[in-house]
Amino acid sequence: MLKNKKMLGILIIAVLIVACNYPISTSVFSAPDPSKNVITTNLDRHFQLKMHDIAWIQSESLKIQFLNIDEDSRCPSEVQCPWNGQVSVIVNIAKADKNIGDFKLIDKPGSENQATINFDGYSIRLLEVMPYPKTAQRIRLSDYTAILVVSRK
């Protein structure tokens, strides 16, 4: 009897060792961390992200997270400036739990190509960043919202 218990113990340990070292399929995408604000969306649909929010496109196993505002030099709405300025957003993109990287998207009048990044057969485009600056109002990072769209290339 002792021999059978010993064998059963060895078998359980062997199964656990194999199970722990077995690669998990990357074709199954895990849902984003529930402690973060997650917006579920689809390809070719505009979506809004506040700072640190995540957009999840389940059908494509894509996660897009709004990380930071790199620059906001846009001319305040009630002022006339010789240059319109620009705003740049940093997003992180992951596909099937593989980090693709951080990308800068720039909203600058006349430079629409800087507002789009191509990655892994997809494109992400920055459509707008809100709020628009006003002279009497300071914008905190937590106030920013980016409007984006992801498409297949």
FENURHU-V562151 format. One record per backbone hydrogen bond with DSSP energy under -0.5 kcal/mol. CO is the residue of the C=O (numbers start at 1). NH is the residue of the N-H. If there is no record, write none. Layout:
# FENURHU-V562151
[[CO	NH] [CO	NH]]
This chain:
# FENURHU-V562151
[[1	5] [2	6] [3	7] [4	8] [5	9] [6	10] [7	11] [8	12] [9	13] [10	14] [11	15] [12	16] [13	17] [14	18] [15	19] [16	20] [17	21] [18	22] [19	22] [25	28] [27	29] [33	36] [36	38] [37	54] [38	40] [39	56] [42	45] [47	148] [49	146] [50	53] [53	66] [54	39] [55	57] [55	64] [56	41] [56	58] [57	60] [57	61] [57	62] [58	61] [61	96] [62	57] [63	94] [64	55] [65	67] [65	92] [66	52] [68	70] [68	90] [71	88] [76	79] [79	81] [84	75] [85	109] [86	73] [87	107] [88	70] [88	71] [89	91] [89	105] [90	67] [90	68] [91	103] [92	65] [93	100] [93	101] [94	63] [95	98] [97	99] [98	95] [101	93] [103	91] [103	105] [105	89] [105	107] [106	108] [107	87] [108	111] [111	114] [112	115] [113	116] [114	106] [115	126] [117	124] [119	122] [121	153] [122	119] [123	151] [124	117] [125	127] [125	149] [128	147] [130	145] [133	77] [134	137] [137	134] [138	140] [140	143] [140	144] [141	144] [144	51] [145	130] [146	49] [146	148] [147	127] [147	128] [148	47] [149	125] [150	44] [151	123]]
